[in-house]
Amino acid sequence: KKQYEDKNTEELKSIIAKATAAYISDKAESLGQEGEVTVTTKERDGVPYPEEVELTMPYDAELSRYITTELGIDAEHQLWRENAYG
């Protein structure tokens, strides 16, 4: 049973991370930004929540505020990597 629960938790973490990243990417595109978005989750009371986001694009204050207010990922947990290929 524990192994089954662990597998479900890992799948849920993956789904939440991918859905949150897609949500942020869509918002970034609407603001004229594009790049990679990677979300990391952390469990709170046994439920995975988005905790940290890494964005491979120039910093955007409006997108940062959106991530904080809509997704609860504060500025300290937003990692902006402007030049990912250099």
C-alpha positions in Angstrom: 0.0 0.0 0.0 2.8 2.4 0.9 4.5 1.8 -2.5 1.2 2.5 -4.2 0.7 5.7 -2.3 4.3 6.8 -3.0 3.7 6.2 -6.7 0.5 8.2 -6.6 2.2 11.1 -4.8 5.0 11.2 -7.3 2.5 11.2 -10.2 0.6 14.0 -8.5 3.8 16.0 -8.0 4.6 15.6 -11.6 1.1 16.6 -12.8 1.1 19.7 -10.5 4.6 20.8 -11.6 3.8 20.4 -15.3 0.4 22.1 -15.1 1.8 25.0 -13.1 4.7 25.4 -15.5 2.3 25.4 -18.4 0.1 28.0 -16.7 3.2 30.3 -16.1 4.3 29.8 -19.7 0.9 30.8 -21.0 1.0 33.9 -18.9 4.6 34.7 -19.9 3.6 34.4 -23.6 0.7 36.8 -23.1 3.2 39.3 -21.8 5.5 38.8 -24.8 8.0 36.6 -22.9 9.1 33.1 -23.8 11.5 30.6 -22.4 11.6 27.5 -20.3 9.7 27.2 -17.0 10.4 24.5 -14.5 8.4 24.1 -11.3 9.4 22.2 -8.2 6.8 21.0 -5.7 7.0 20.5 -1.9 4.6 18.5 0.2 2.5 20.4 2.8 0.3 18.1 5.0 0.8 15.3 2.5 -0.3 17.4 -0.5 2.2 18.6 -3.1 2.2 22.4 -3.8 4.3 24.4 -6.2 7.2 25.8 -4.2 9.8 27.0 -6.6 10.0 28.1 -10.2 13.0 28.5 -12.5 12.4 30.7 -15.5 14.8 30.9 -18.5 13.8 34.3 -19.7 14.5 38.0 -18.8 13.0 39.1 -15.5 9.5 40.5 -15.8 8.1 42.3 -12.8 4.4 41.8 -13.9 5.0 38.0 -14.4 6.8 37.8 -11.0 3.9 39.5 -9.3 1.4 37.2 -11.0 3.4 34.1 -9.9 3.4 35.4 -6.3 -0.3 36.4 -6.1 -1.9 33.7 -8.2 0.4 30.7 -7.4 1.8 31.6 -4.0 5.4 31.3 -5.1 7.2 34.3 -3.6 10.1 36.2 -5.2 12.7 34.3 -3.1 11.5 31.1 -4.8 11.6 32.5 -8.4 14.9 31.8 -10.1 15.3 34.0 -13.2 18.0 32.8 -15.6 18.2 35.4 -18.3 21.0 33.9 -20.3 20.6 30.1 -20.2 22.6 29.4 -23.3 25.7 31.4 -22.6 
